Amino acid sequence: MAARKAWGGRFTQGTDEAVERFSASVHFDRALARYDLRGSIAHAQMLAKTGVIPSEDAARLVAGLEALEVDLDEGRLEWDPAHEDVHMNLEMRLREKVGEVAGKLHTGRSRNDQVATDLLLYLRDAARAARLGLATLREVLVERAAEHLDTVLPGYTHLQRAQPVRLAHHWLAFFEMFGRDAARLRDFETRIALSPLGSGALAGSTLPLDRAQTANALGFGGPSRNSMDSVASRDAPLEFLSACAIAAVHLSRLAEELVLWASSEFDFIEMADAYSTGSSLMPQKKNPDVPELVRGKSGRVIGDLVTLLTVAKGLPLTYNRDLQEDKEPVFDAADTLAQCLEVMAGALATLTVRSERMREAASDPMLLATDLAEDLVREGVPFREAHEVVGKIVAHCVAEDVDLRDLGRDALRDFHPAFSASAGELLSLEGALERRNAVGQTARGRVAEALDTARRETAAERRELERGREVR
């Protein structure tokens, strides 16, 4: 195989072309180009301020880097795999613009601290983008919940009808899940607040670098505290991937419910045409492909996390080339989660709820069996005893094909003398909902309170995110 000139003066033999193809990363790490240029501008300005390079050289470097930003925005940058990665590609393009002075840009830094800085800058924006997507989805959940405060459906355990709940309460459960996802990403940003730039390859530099200046210029709270940790650790992308994976699991659970509810067996919802597909063979089919794809893509995001955990688990300090494999999982997870959040918000916003069908399913009297047991508890019967008694009543109704609500007081007292009234007097769908009036339960007033809280939360989150966008 032909060989090409190796980078640096240490080598006398060129790199094999197969090795170049194998080790090149510019086809994916060019996603960091904007962050790399931003970091290089800050670094050049610091080198001038500390007197490491002349001010006029720094000015030329900054002008060239800003010109490359314009080229990037307008799609004029060309990427050459022979230059291996995004950093070397940009340095070569800078050399074309400003000449040999481009060689001064890398003074006092390594690609190790360079890529670590780029990645944290990327993750900061990716976390903010994920929070924006989650905020939109949560806003949709609040809107749909408000529309269906009085829509009742069965809640399920083990995919068996369990107890009646309000659809608003059900959707607010996902609102809470996605809120914790957003909180994880918000909290994550506090752990990527220190800049690796200036850590060098692992031990820093003998040059008088001002790490605080570059940290401040890039929006960090300060320089990182240990140069070895700065270039070797990948817990930041791991934490980001973990947050993405948990959010993807929550999306998958919501997607699974939409798939079930859209089936003729449930018939609780109808997906909008814009978020459904047909069959290539069966003209009657309307398939919930969007939630199915969201459900499927959750495995992809989980896989991204497992990939990086596996890469990082056996590496000694400090940098090892294995860490080149940290970026593709991060880029993939960020992009996949963003798409899933967008389409799920659209699917939820446009689906039709079949309220009557939901209420019909929730009207199964057996869903009120727990209420019957709790009536005995109010009469002083221990719950375990009440549970067993009502279990026998349920078995009787099933065997005799009797509606639980048709049992009179005397019929109930055949099972236990403490029953205070007939089942028809004790049990009702609305009563089952309204008697659950503690915080976080299904009474109308409590769900309305939860909706008010949710509205305030989403408004505050939106304001915070918009302020962050203005700052950047």
Residue, then its C-alpha position, 0 to 999 in steps of 0.5 A: m500500500a502507498a504511504r503518505k508523509a506522517w505528521g511531525g518530524r519524529f517519523t521517517q516513514g509515512t503513514d500507510e493509507a489504510v491506517e490513514r483511513f482507519s484513524a481519520s475522524v474528520h468525517f464525524d468530528r468536524a461537528l466540533a468545527r465551530y467550537d474548535l474555532r471559538g477555542s482557537i480565537a480565545h487561545a490566540q488572544m491569550l497568547a498575545k496578552t501574555g506576550v507569548i506571541p506578538s500582538e500582530d501575529a495574534a491579530r492575523l490569526v484571529a482574522g483568519l479564524e473568523a474568516l474560517e467561521v464565515d466559510l463554515d457558515e456558508g458551507r465553503l470549508e472542504w474537509d480532507p481525511a489526509h489531515e486526520d481530524v477537524h483540528m488539523n484540517l482547520e489548521m491547514r485551512l488557516r495556513e492557506k489564509v494567513g501563511e506560516v504564522a498559522g504555526k504559532l496557533h498551537t503554541g502552548r496547547s495539545r490536541n488533547d486539551q483542545v478536543a476536551t475543550d471543544l467537546l465540553l463546548y459542544l455538550r453545553d449547547a447539546a444539553r441546552a438543545a435537549r432541554l429546549g426539546l423537553a420543554t416543548l414536549r412538556e408544554v404539549l403535555v400540559e396543553r393536552a392534559a388541560e383539555h382532558l381534565d374530565t376525561v377518564l380512562p383505566g389506569y393499568t398495572h401489568l397491562q391489566r385494568a387497575q383503577p380509574v384515573r383522569l387522562a390529565h393525571h396520566w399525561l402529567a405523569f410523563f410531564e414529571m418524568f420529562g421534568r426530571d430529564a430536564a433537571r438532569l441536563r440542567d444539573f449536568e451543566t454545572r459539572i462542565a463549567l471548568s475549562p480544560l484548555g491549557s492542560g496541554a497533552l497532560a502536564g500543562s506547559t512551561l509557557p506563561l499561559d493565562r488559563a483564566q482568560t481563555a476560560n472566561a472568554l469561552g464562558f467557563g467559570g474558570p480553568s480545570r483543577n487537574s491537567m491529567d484529569s482534564v485530558a483523560s476523563r470522559d465522564a462529561p459525555l458519559e453523563f450526557l449520554s446517561a441523561c439522553a438514555i433515560a430520556a429516551v426510555h421515557l419517550s419509549r414508554l410514552a410511545e408504547e402507550l400511544v401504539l397500544w392506545a391506537s390499536s383497535e383493541f384499545d381504540f383510545i386515540e387516533m394518530a393524525d395522518a401526518y404522524s402515521t403511515g399506511s401499508s404497502l399491501m393492506p389499504q385499510k391500515k393506519n400504522p403508528d410509525v412515529p411512536e414505533l420509531v421513537r420506541g426503536k430509537s431508544g435502543r440506539v441511544i442506550g447503545d451509545l451510552v454502553t459504547l462509551l462506557t465500554v471504551a472508557k472502562g479500561l483506559p490508564l491515565t491519561y489520553n489514549r487514542d481509544l478516546q477518539e471513539d467518544k464523539e460519534p456516540v455523543f453526536d448520534a445520541a444528541d441528534t437522535l434525542a432531538q428528533c424523537l422529542e420533536v416528532m413526539a411533541g407533534a404526534l401528541a399535539t395532533l392526536t385525537v382522544r376518544s374520550e367516550r371509549m376511554r370512559e367506557a373502559a374505565s366504567d368496569p365496576m371491578l376497577l372499584a374493588t379497592d374502594l369497597a375494601e377501603d369502605l371496610v377499613r373505614e368501619g375498622v376492619p384491618f386492610r388485609e382482612a378487607h382485601e381478602v373479603v373483597g377478593k371473595i366478592v369479586a370471585h363470586c361476581v365473576a362466577e355468577d356473572v353479576d355486576l359488582r355494583d348490583l350487590g345490595r347491603d345484605a348481599l355484601r354482609d353475607f361476606h362481612p357484617a361491617f359493610s355500611a351500605s349497598a355496593g351501588e351506594l358505595l361505588s361510583l366512577e366519579g366518587a372513586l376519583e374524587r375520594r382520592n384527594a391527597v396531594g398527587q392523587t386523582a381528585r379534580g381539584r388536585v389535578a387542576e392544582a398540578l396543572d397550575t404548577a406545571r404551567r408555572e414550571t414550563a413558563a419558568e423553564r422557557r424563560e430561562l432557556e430563552r435567556g440562555r439563548e440570548v446570552r450565547 
